[in-house]
Amino acid sequence: MKIQHFFDPDTFTLTYLVIDEKTNDTVIIDPVLDFDPPSGKIDDHSIQKVIDYINQNQLNVKAILETHAHADHLSSSQILKQLFPKAVHGIGEKIKIVQEVFKSHFNLNDLKIDGSQFDHLFKDFEEINFGSLHMKAFPTPGHTPACMSYQFENSVFVGDALFMPDYGTGRCDFPKGSAHDLYHSISKNLYSLPDETNVYVGHDYSPNGREMLFHTTIGESKLKNIQLSAKTTETEYVEFRESRDKKLATPRLLLPSIQVNIDAGHLPSAEANGKSYLKLPLNVQLKSGKL
C-alpha cells in the first residue's frame, strides 16, 4: 500500500491518496477546493494536482472520504464525483447532528439533515472494502461530533483529532464539540492501536517555523504529544483544551466552509441571476445603540 500526500499551504490541509499498488485501487481523503473570501473566487488548482496524479498513474478511484465537515476549507468532493462517478463519497453518520445544528444557524430551510447528500454514512467501527482496499472507521468525536478516523492496514488517517506531537490535538469549541469526547476518542480509540501504527494528520501548521510534517506513529504520539500523551489525565486535558480554545480566533473560512461541507461539497443553488451565494450571519454587539 502506498500513501501519497498533497499539502495545501493556504489552509494547511493534507489531502491523501491511499493506493493499492497491485490493483491501483485508490481512496481519496479530505480533498480541498480553493476559495478566496474577499473576491468570492473558487478554483480547483489544489485538487487538480491530485487529479493529474491519478490520471498519470492510471489509478482507480473507489472512494472519497471526509474525516468530518471541515471548518477551514471547502471540499472538492463534487468535482471528484463528476470525474469518478462510481466513487463512494462517505462521512461519519453523525454528520446528521452537524447538519441539524448548522441548518438552524444559517437558516438553511431546504437543507436535508438525514445525511442523504452523501453516498455512505459510516457507523462506528464499521469495516468496508473499497475495491481491494479494506478500511475500518474509528469514531473520534470531540473536534466535531461527526469526526471519523480511517484505518487502512497499519495506517490511520485522523483528520483534526490528532496532530503532530509538537502541535497537539484539534480544538473542541465548535457547536457540539467536546474536550471530554476528544480525550476518550484519542486515549481509548486511537491509543489502543499498536504503537507502530502510522498516523497521518489532517493539517500541519509548522510550529516554531519547522518544516511541514504529516506523519507520526501512535507510539510517538503516546510518548510525545504535548497536549495529550498516554500519561495525560482527562481532567488535565479538558482544563487545558477548554482554556486554550477560549483564546483561539474563529477559523478564517469557517462560515463558507461549513455551509458547503455539510451539504457534501455542493455549492448553493444558483439564484435568478445565475449566481450562487453563501450566507454570512451577522453577530451584532453594539453598545452605542441600534442600527
TORKOL-4160 file (C-alpha; in steps of 0.2 Angstrom, whole numbers, padded with zeros to 4 digits, m for minus):
291
<pt num="1" X="0000" Y="0000" Z="0000"/>
<pt num="2" X="0006" Y="0017" Z="m0005"/>
<pt num="3" X="0001" Y="0034" Z="0003"/>
<pt num="4" X="0003" Y="0050" Z="m0007"/>
<pt num="5" X="0001" Y="0066" Z="0001"/>
<pt num="6" X="m0004" Y="0084" Z="m0006"/>
<pt num="7" X="m0002" Y="0099" Z="0005"/>
<pt num="8" X="m0012" Y="0115" Z="0003"/>
<pt num="9" X="m0002" Y="0129" Z="0011"/>
<pt num="10" X="m0017" Y="0141" Z="0010"/>
<pt num="11" X="m0027" Y="0131" Z="0023"/>
<pt num="12" X="m0013" Y="0120" Z="0029"/>
<pt num="13" X="m0023" Y="0105" Z="0024"/>
<pt num="14" X="m0016" Y="0087" Z="0019"/>
<pt num="15" X="m0026" Y="0078" Z="0006"/>
<pt num="16" X="m0021" Y="0059" Z="0004"/>
<pt num="17" X="m0022" Y="0046" Z="m0008"/>
<pt num="18" X="m0022" Y="0028" Z="m0002"/>
<pt num="19" X="m0016" Y="0017" Z="m0016"/>
<pt num="20" X="m0015" Y="m0002" Z="m0018"/>
<pt num="21" X="0000" Y="m0003" Z="m0029"/>
<pt num="22" X="m0005" Y="m0021" Z="m0036"/>
<pt num="23" X="m0023" Y="m0016" Z="m0042"/>
<pt num="24" X="m0021" Y="0003" Z="m0042"/>
<pt num="25" X="m0037" Y="0004" Z="m0032"/>
<pt num="26" X="m0037" Y="0021" Z="m0023"/>
<pt num="27" X="m0046" Y="0031" Z="m0010"/>
<pt num="28" X="m0045" Y="0050" Z="m0008"/>
<pt num="29" X="m0046" Y="0058" Z="0009"/>
<pt num="30" X="m0051" Y="0076" Z="0013"/>
<pt num="31" X="m0049" Y="0084" Z="m0004"/>
<pt num="32" X="m0048" Y="0103" Z="m0005"/>
<pt num="33" X="m0057" Y="0116" Z="m0015"/>
<pt num="34" X="m0049" Y="0133" Z="m0016"/>
<pt num="35" X="m0059" Y="0148" Z="m0010"/>
<pt num="36" X="m0054" Y="0167" Z="m0009"/>
<pt num="37" X="m0066" Y="0176" Z="0003"/>
<pt num="38" X="m0063" Y="0194" Z="m0002"/>
<pt num="39" X="m0067" Y="0190" Z="m0021"/>
<pt num="40" X="m0078" Y="0175" Z="m0019"/>
<pt num="41" X="m0067" Y="0166" Z="m0031"/>
<pt num="42" X="m0067" Y="0147" Z="m0031"/>
<pt num="43" X="m0055" Y="0137" Z="m0041"/>
<pt num="44" X="m0048" Y="0120" Z="m0042"/>
<pt num="45" X="m0029" Y="0122" Z="m0043"/>
<pt num="46" X="m0026" Y="0111" Z="m0027"/>
<pt num="47" X="m0037" Y="0097" Z="m0032"/>
<pt num="48" X="m0030" Y="0097" Z="m0050"/>
<pt num="49" X="m0014" Y="0092" Z="m0043"/>
<pt num="50" X="m0022" Y="0076" Z="m0036"/>
<pt num="51" X="m0032" Y="0073" Z="m0052"/>
<pt num="52" X="m0016" Y="0074" Z="m0063"/>
<pt num="53" X="m0008" Y="0062" Z="m0051"/>
<pt num="54" X="m0022" Y="0050" Z="m0053"/>
<pt num="55" X="m0023" Y="0051" Z="m0072"/>
<pt num="56" X="m0004" Y="0050" Z="m0074"/>
<pt num="57" X="m0004" Y="0034" Z="m0064"/>
<pt num="58" X="m0020" Y="0027" Z="m0070"/>
<pt num="59" X="m0027" Y="0025" Z="m0053"/>
<pt num="60" X="m0045" Y="0018" Z="m0050"/>
<pt num="61" X="m0054" Y="0029" Z="m0038"/>
<pt num="62" X="m0065" Y="0019" Z="m0027"/>
<pt num="63" X="m0070" Y="0031" Z="m0013"/>
<pt num="64" X="m0069" Y="0050" Z="m0007"/>
<pt num="65" X="m0069" Y="0051" Z="0012"/>
<pt num="66" X="m0071" Y="0066" Z="0023"/>
<pt num="67" X="m0065" Y="0064" Z="0041"/>
<pt num="68" X="m0078" Y="0077" Z="0046"/>
<pt num="69" X="m0087" Y="0093" Z="0040"/>
<pt num="70" X="m0072" Y="0104" Z="0039"/>
<pt num="71" X="m0072" Y="0122" Z="0045"/>
<pt num="72" X="m0056" Y="0128" Z="0037"/>
<pt num="73" X="m0058" Y="0123" Z="0019"/>
<pt num="74" X="m0071" Y="0119" Z="0006"/>
<pt num="75" X="m0072" Y="0101" Z="0000"/>
<pt num="76" X="m0069" Y="0097" Z="m0019"/>
<pt num="77" X="m0079" Y="0081" Z="m0017"/>
<pt num="78" X="m0091" Y="0086" Z="m0031"/>
<pt num="79" X="m0078" Y="0089" Z="m0044"/>
<pt num="80" X="m0071" Y="0072" Z="m0040"/>
<pt num="81" X="m0088" Y="0064" Z="m0041"/>
<pt num="82" X="m0091" Y="0071" Z="m0058"/>
<pt num="83" X="m0074" Y="0064" Z="m0064"/>
<pt num="84" X="m0076" Y="0047" Z="m0054"/>
<pt num="85" X="m0095" Y="0045" Z="m0053"/>
<pt num="86" X="m0093" Y="0027" Z="m0046"/>
<pt num="87" X="m0083" Y="0033" Z="m0031"/>
<pt num="88" X="m0092" Y="0032" Z="m0014"/>
<pt num="89" X="m0092" Y="0048" Z="m0005"/>
<pt num="90" X="m0093" Y="0044" Z="0013"/>
<pt num="91" X="m0093" Y="0053" Z="0030"/>
<pt num="92" X="m0097" Y="0048" Z="0048"/>
<pt num="93" X="m0116" Y="0045" Z="0051"/>
<pt num="94" X="m0116" Y="0058" Z="0065"/>
<pt num="95" X="m0115" Y="0071" Z="0051"/>
<pt num="96" X="m0133" Y="0072" Z="0054"/>
<pt num="97" X="m0130" Y="0081" Z="0071"/>
<pt num="98" X="m0119" Y="0094" Z="0062"/>
<pt num="99" X="m0132" Y="0097" Z="0049"/>
<pt num="100" X="m0146" Y="0100" Z="0061"/>
<pt num="101" X="m0135" Y="0112" Z="0071"/>
<pt num="102" X="m0130" Y="0122" Z="0056"/>
<pt num="103" X="m0146" Y="0121" Z="0047"/>
<pt num="104" X="m0153" Y="0132" Z="0061"/>
<pt num="105" X="m0138" Y="0143" Z="0062"/>
<pt num="106" X="m0138" Y="0148" Z="0044"/>
<pt num="107" X="m0157" Y="0146" Z="0042"/>
<pt num="108" X="m0155" Y="0134" Z="0028"/>
<pt num="109" X="m0173" Y="0129" Z="0026"/>
<pt num="110" X="m0170" Y="0117" Z="0011"/>
<pt num="111" X="m0156" Y="0108" Z="0019"/>
<pt num="112" X="m0159" Y="0089" Z="0022"/>
<pt num="113" X="m0152" Y="0084" Z="0039"/>
<pt num="114" X="m0153" Y="0065" Z="0036"/>
<pt num="115" X="m0135" Y="0064" Z="0028"/>
<pt num="116" X="m0143" Y="0059" Z="0011"/>
<pt num="117" X="m0131" Y="0071" Z="0002"/>
<pt num="118" X="m0118" Y="0058" Z="0005"/>
<pt num="119" X="m0117" Y="0041" Z="m0003"/>
<pt num="120" X="m0112" Y="0032" Z="0013"/>
<pt num="121" X="m0113" Y="0036" Z="0031"/>
<pt num="122" X="m0100" Y="0026" Z="0041"/>
<pt num="123" X="m0106" Y="0018" Z="0058"/>
<pt num="124" X="m0094" Y="0017" Z="0072"/>
<pt num="125" X="m0080" Y="0004" Z="0069"/>
<pt num="126" X="m0088" Y="m0001" Z="0053"/>
<pt num="127" X="m0077" Y="m0011" Z="0041"/>
<pt num="128" X="m0079" Y="m0010" Z="0022"/>
<pt num="129" X="m0070" Y="m0014" Z="0006"/>
<pt num="130" X="m0066" Y="m0001" Z="m0007"/>
<pt num="131" X="m0060" Y="m0012" Z="m0021"/>
<pt num="132" X="m0045" Y="m0021" Z="m0014"/>
<pt num="133" X="m0043" Y="m0008" Z="0000"/>
<pt num="134" X="m0050" Y="m0013" Z="0017"/>
<pt num="135" X="m0055" Y="0001" Z="0029"/>
<pt num="136" X="m0061" Y="0002" Z="0047"/>
<pt num="137" X="m0069" Y="0018" Z="0053"/>
<pt num="138" X="m0064" Y="0023" Z="0070"/>
<pt num="139" X="m0076" Y="0036" Z="0079"/>
<pt num="140" X="m0065" Y="0051" Z="0085"/>
<pt num="141" X="m0078" Y="0064" Z="0090"/>
<pt num="142" X="m0073" Y="0079" Z="0100"/>
<pt num="143" X="m0067" Y="0092" Z="0087"/>
<pt num="144" X="m0085" Y="0089" Z="0080"/>
<pt num="145" X="m0097" Y="0075" Z="0084"/>
<pt num="146" X="m0096" Y="0068" Z="0067"/>
<pt num="147" X="m0077" Y="0065" Z="0066"/>
<pt num="148" X="m0071" Y="0049" Z="0060"/>
<pt num="149" X="m0053" Y="0042" Z="0058"/>
<pt num="150" X="m0050" Y="0029" Z="0044"/>
<pt num="151" X="m0038" Y="0014" Z="0046"/>
<pt num="152" X="m0031" Y="0006" Z="0031"/>
<pt num="153" X="m0019" Y="m0009" Z="0036"/>
<pt num="154" X="m0006" Y="m0001" Z="0048"/>
<pt num="155" X="m0010" Y="0017" Z="0044"/>
<pt num="156" X="m0024" Y="0028" Z="0051"/>
<pt num="157" X="m0030" Y="0045" Z="0045"/>
<pt num="158" X="m0035" Y="0056" Z="0059"/>
<pt num="159" X="m0042" Y="0072" Z="0052"/>
<pt num="160" X="m0042" Y="0085" Z="0065"/>
<pt num="161" X="m0042" Y="0074" Z="0080"/>
<pt num="162" X="m0024" Y="0072" Z="0082"/>
<pt num="163" X="m0009" Y="0082" Z="0075"/>
<pt num="164" X="0009" Y="0080" Z="0075"/>
<pt num="165" X="0016" Y="0078" Z="0093"/>
<pt num="166" X="0023" Y="0095" Z="0094"/>
<pt num="167" X="0007" Y="0103" Z="0090"/>
<pt num="168" X="m0006" Y="0093" Z="0100"/>
<pt num="169" X="m0024" Y="0090" Z="0096"/>
<pt num="170" X="m0039" Y="0098" Z="0087"/>
<pt num="171" X="m0049" Y="0112" Z="0095"/>
<pt num="172" X="m0066" Y="0107" Z="0103"/>
<pt num="173" X="m0076" Y="0124" Z="0104"/>
<pt num="174" X="m0086" Y="0121" Z="0089"/>
<pt num="175" X="m0105" Y="0118" Z="0091"/>
<pt num="176" X="m0107" Y="0100" Z="0099"/>
<pt num="177" X="m0088" Y="0099" Z="0101"/>
<pt num="178" X="m0082" Y="0092" Z="0117"/>
<pt num="179" X="m0065" Y="0091" Z="0125"/>
<pt num="180" X="m0071" Y="0076" Z="0136"/>
<pt num="181" X="m0076" Y="0067" Z="0120"/>
<pt num="182" X="m0059" Y="0070" Z="0111"/>
<pt num="183" X="m0050" Y="0064" Z="0126"/>
<pt num="184" X="m0058" Y="0047" Z="0125"/>
<pt num="185" X="m0058" Y="0047" Z="0106"/>
<pt num="186" X="m0039" Y="0048" Z="0107"/>
<pt num="187" X="m0035" Y="0039" Z="0123"/>
<pt num="188" X="m0047" Y="0024" Z="0120"/>
<pt num="189" X="m0049" Y="0023" Z="0102"/>
<pt num="190" X="m0033" Y="0029" Z="0094"/>
<pt num="191" X="m0021" Y="0025" Z="0108"/>
<pt num="192" X="m0027" Y="0007" Z="0108"/>
<pt num="193" X="m0020" Y="0004" Z="0091"/>
<pt num="194" X="m0002" Y="m0004" Z="0090"/>
<pt num="195" X="0012" Y="0008" Z="0094"/>
<pt num="196" X="0019" Y="0005" Z="0076"/>
<pt num="197" X="0003" Y="0011" Z="0068"/>
<pt num="198" X="0006" Y="0025" Z="0056"/>
<pt num="199" X="m0003" Y="0041" Z="0059"/>
<pt num="200" X="m0007" Y="0054" Z="0045"/>
<pt num="201" X="m0013" Y="0071" Z="0051"/>
<pt num="202" X="m0026" Y="0082" Z="0043"/>
<pt num="203" X="m0016" Y="0098" Z="0045"/>
<pt num="204" X="0001" Y="0104" Z="0049"/>
<pt num="205" X="0005" Y="0122" Z="0055"/>
<pt num="206" X="0024" Y="0121" Z="0056"/>
<pt num="207" X="0026" Y="0127" Z="0074"/>
<pt num="208" X="0041" Y="0137" Z="0078"/>
<pt num="209" X="0045" Y="0138" Z="0059"/>
<pt num="210" X="0049" Y="0119" Z="0057"/>
<pt num="211" X="0047" Y="0111" Z="0040"/>
<pt num="212" X="0029" Y="0104" Z="0036"/>
<pt num="213" X="0027" Y="0086" Z="0043"/>
<pt num="214" X="0012" Y="0075" Z="0041"/>
<pt num="215" X="0017" Y="0058" Z="0048"/>
<pt num="216" X="0019" Y="0051" Z="0065"/>
<pt num="217" X="0015" Y="0035" Z="0074"/>
<pt num="218" X="0004" Y="0030" Z="0088"/>
<pt num="219" X="0019" Y="0026" Z="0099"/>
<pt num="220" X="0027" Y="0043" Z="0096"/>
<pt num="221" X="0010" Y="0052" Z="0100"/>
<pt num="222" X="0008" Y="0042" Z="0116"/>
<pt num="223" X="0025" Y="0047" Z="0121"/>
<pt num="224" X="0027" Y="0065" Z="0115"/>
<pt num="225" X="0011" Y="0073" Z="0111"/>
<pt num="226" X="0012" Y="0090" Z="0120"/>
<pt num="227" X="m0007" Y="0091" Z="0124"/>
<pt num="228" X="m0012" Y="0073" Z="0126"/>
<pt num="229" X="0001" Y="0059" Z="0129"/>
<pt num="230" X="m0003" Y="0042" Z="0137"/>
<pt num="231" X="0001" Y="0049" Z="0154"/>
<pt num="232" X="m0011" Y="0064" Z="0152"/>
<pt num="233" X="m0027" Y="0063" Z="0163"/>
<pt num="234" X="m0044" Y="0068" Z="0157"/>
<pt num="235" X="m0045" Y="0082" Z="0170"/>
<pt num="236" X="m0028" Y="0089" Z="0164"/>
<pt num="237" X="m0033" Y="0088" Z="0146"/>
<pt num="238" X="m0050" Y="0096" Z="0147"/>
<pt num="239" X="m0044" Y="0110" Z="0158"/>
<pt num="240" X="m0030" Y="0114" Z="0145"/>
<pt num="241" X="m0041" Y="0112" Z="0130"/>
<pt num="242" X="m0056" Y="0122" Z="0136"/>
<pt num="243" X="m0044" Y="0136" Z="0142"/>
<pt num="244" X="m0034" Y="0136" Z="0126"/>
<pt num="245" X="m0050" Y="0136" Z="0115"/>
<pt num="246" X="m0057" Y="0152" Z="0123"/>
<pt num="247" X="m0042" Y="0161" Z="0116"/>
<pt num="248" X="m0042" Y="0155" Z="0098"/>
<pt num="249" X="m0049" Y="0165" Z="0084"/>
<pt num="250" X="m0063" Y="0159" Z="0073"/>
<pt num="251" X="m0056" Y="0150" Z="0058"/>
<pt num="252" X="m0055" Y="0161" Z="0043"/>
<pt num="253" X="m0065" Y="0150" Z="0031"/>
<pt num="254" X="m0077" Y="0143" Z="0044"/>
<pt num="255" X="m0094" Y="0151" Z="0038"/>
<pt num="256" X="m0092" Y="0147" Z="0020"/>
<pt num="257" X="m0084" Y="0130" Z="0023"/>
<pt num="258" X="m0097" Y="0123" Z="0034"/>
<pt num="259" X="m0112" Y="0129" Z="0023"/>
<pt num="260" X="m0104" Y="0119" Z="0008"/>
<pt num="261" X="m0097" Y="0104" Z="0018"/>
<pt num="262" X="m0112" Y="0099" Z="0027"/>
<pt num="263" X="m0121" Y="0098" Z="0010"/>
<pt num="264" X="m0107" Y="0086" Z="0004"/>
<pt num="265" X="m0097" Y="0099" Z="m0005"/>
<pt num="266" X="m0112" Y="0106" Z="m0016"/>
<pt num="267" X="m0112" Y="0124" Z="m0018"/>
<pt num="268" X="m0128" Y="0133" Z="m0015"/>
<pt num="269" X="m0140" Y="0133" Z="m0030"/>
<pt num="270" X="m0139" Y="0147" Z="m0042"/>
<pt num="271" X="m0152" Y="0161" Z="m0040"/>
<pt num="272" X="m0162" Y="0170" Z="m0053"/>
<pt num="273" X="m0147" Y="0180" Z="m0059"/>
<pt num="274" X="m0137" Y="0164" Z="m0062"/>
<pt num="275" X="m0125" Y="0167" Z="m0047"/>
<pt num="276" X="m0124" Y="0157" Z="m0031"/>
<pt num="277" X="m0122" Y="0165" Z="m0014"/>
<pt num="278" X="m0116" Y="0160" Z="0003"/>
<pt num="279" X="m0124" Y="0167" Z="0019"/>
<pt num="280" X="m0115" Y="0177" Z="0032"/>
<pt num="281" X="m0124" Y="0178" Z="0049"/>
<pt num="282" X="m0121" Y="0194" Z="0057"/>
<pt num="283" X="m0116" Y="0194" Z="0076"/>
<pt num="284" X="m0120" Y="0212" Z="0081"/>
<pt num="285" X="m0114" Y="0218" Z="0098"/>
<pt num="286" X="m0116" Y="0236" Z="0099"/>
<pt num="287" X="m0115" Y="0246" Z="0115"/>
<pt num="288" X="m0119" Y="0263" Z="0107"/>
<pt num="289" X="m0137" Y="0259" Z="0101"/>
<pt num="290" X="m0146" Y="0251" Z="0087"/>
<pt num="291" X="m0143" Y="0251" Z="0068"/>
